[in-house]
Amino acid sequence: MRRIFIISIISLITSCGDNRNTTKSTPLKKWYEGGNLHNSLIYEWKNSTEENKLATCSDFIAYIDKTVSMDILLERSVELRACINEATKGIESANNEKVADIATLCIITLGYK
């Protein structure tokens, strides 16, 4: 009985195999990749994902300070995203403003430049 159990376990293991080298995995997107709101208007910003907003903010921050560490880049990108969100929240007249213009005002307000 024990022999059958061991053979079953071995069969199960070998049938599953190690497919790490046989399948292609999709690389995970990093938090700072894929932002595409640089030339957008605020109404597009408001309808975008938080991930897209964060990645866009990381580009703005990295552009003004190329020496910033990844930890500080993330911290400032989160703060910039929050500033843009808050500055335009509930203000319909801001919908046709450029994201870059609001980001610039927030960057100055936050003291990053």
Secondary structure, DSSP 4 states (H G I P E B T S, - for coil): -HHHHHHHHHHHHHHH---TTTSPPPPPPPTTS----TT-BHHHHHTS-HHHHHHHHHHHHHHH-TT--HHHHHHHHHHHHHHHHHHHTT-GGGGGSBHHHHHHHHHHHHT--
